[in-house]
Amino acid sequence: MLLYELNLISKRNPVINVRGPDLRYTRLRDMNLSGLDLRGADLSEADLCHTDLSEAQLRDTNLSDAHLREANLRGVVGWTEDQLLAAYSLEGATMPNGQKYEDWLKDREKRQQDE
């Protein structure tokens, strides 16, 4: 089972523990990770396409070159703009405020021009 292989659960401790794991290059496509505490996790170059990360805790999570195409990031907590923009792809993703990535990016560019 994937959760055992990733050492997120064990027979002694069946509670999911995802704080700070090294999940680089992991394929987590199409999974439901909503509400999980992913603080400090290394998700660099992970495949998170079509993954539900809504309401997840992303403080200090490494998303460098992560594939987040069509991911659901609605309501994630602890994220930064730099952190999300370090992802390889956010095409079609639902951003923390509920906007699609493309609309979020346009609004971001508009805010930068207004400054």
C-alpha positions in Angstrom: 0.0 0.0 0.0 1.3 3.4 -0.9 0.9 4.9 2.6 3.1 2.1 4.0 5.7 2.5 1.3 5.9 6.3 1.9 6.2 5.6 5.7 3.1 7.8 6.3 1.5 5.0 8.4 2.8 1.8 10.0 1.1 -1.2 11.6 2.0 0.1 15.0 0.8 3.7 14.2 -2.0 3.7 11.6 -2.4 7.5 12.0 -1.3 9.4 8.9 1.8 11.5 9.6 2.8 13.7 6.7 4.6 16.5 8.5 8.0 17.0 7.0 8.3 13.8 4.8 10.5 13.6 1.8 8.1 13.1 -1.0 10.3 14.3 -3.9 9.4 12.8 -7.3 6.4 11.0 -5.8 3.4 10.3 -7.9 0.4 11.6 -6.0 -1.7 12.3 -9.0 -5.5 12.2 -8.6 -5.3 11.7 -4.8 -7.4 13.3 -2.1 -5.0 15.0 0.3 -7.5 17.6 1.5 -7.0 18.9 5.0 -3.6 17.2 5.5 -0.9 18.8 7.5 2.0 18.9 4.9 4.1 21.4 6.8 7.8 21.1 6.0 7.1 18.3 3.4 9.4 18.2 0.4 7.1 17.8 -2.6 9.7 19.1 -5.2 9.1 17.5 -8.6 6.2 15.5 -7.3 3.3 14.8 -9.6 0.2 16.3 -7.9 -1.9 16.8 -11.1 -5.6 16.6 -10.4 -4.9 16.2 -6.7 -7.2 17.7 -4.1 -5.1 19.7 -1.6 -8.0 21.9 -0.4 -7.7 23.1 3.2 -4.2 21.4 3.5 -1.5 23.1 5.6 1.4 24.0 3.2 3.6 26.1 5.5 7.3 25.6 4.6 6.3 22.9 2.1 8.7 22.7 -0.9 6.8 22.8 -4.1 9.7 23.5 -6.4 9.0 22.0 -9.9 6.0 20.2 -8.6 3.3 19.4 -11.2 0.1 21.0 -9.9 -1.9 21.1 -13.2 -5.6 21.0 -12.4 -4.9 20.6 -8.7 -7.4 22.0 -6.1 -5.6 24.4 -3.8 -8.8 26.1 -2.5 -8.4 27.2 1.1 -4.9 25.9 1.6 -3.2 27.4 4.7 0.3 28.7 5.2 1.2 29.2 1.5 3.2 31.9 -0.1 3.1 33.3 -3.6 6.7 32.4 -4.2 6.1 28.9 -3.0 3.3 28.3 -5.5 5.1 30.1 -8.3 8.0 27.7 -7.9 5.9 24.9 -9.1 6.5 23.5 -12.6 2.9 23.9 -13.6 -0.3 25.3 -12.2 -2.2 25.3 -15.4 -5.9 24.9 -14.7 -5.3 24.7 -10.9 -7.9 26.1 -8.5 -5.9 28.6 -6.4 -6.3 29.2 -2.6 -8.9 32.0 -3.2 -11.0 29.8 -5.5 -9.8 31.4 -8.8 -8.4 29.4 -11.6 -4.7 29.9 -12.0 -4.9 31.8 -15.2 -7.3 34.4 -13.7 -5.3 34.5 -10.5 -2.2 35.3 -12.5 -3.9 38.1 -14.4 -5.1 39.6 -11.2 -1.6 39.3 -9.7 -0.1 41.1 -12.7 -2.7 43.8 -12.4 -1.9 44.3 -8.7 1.8 44.6 -9.5 1.1 47.2 -12.2 -1.0 49.3 -9.7 1.8 49.4 -7.2 
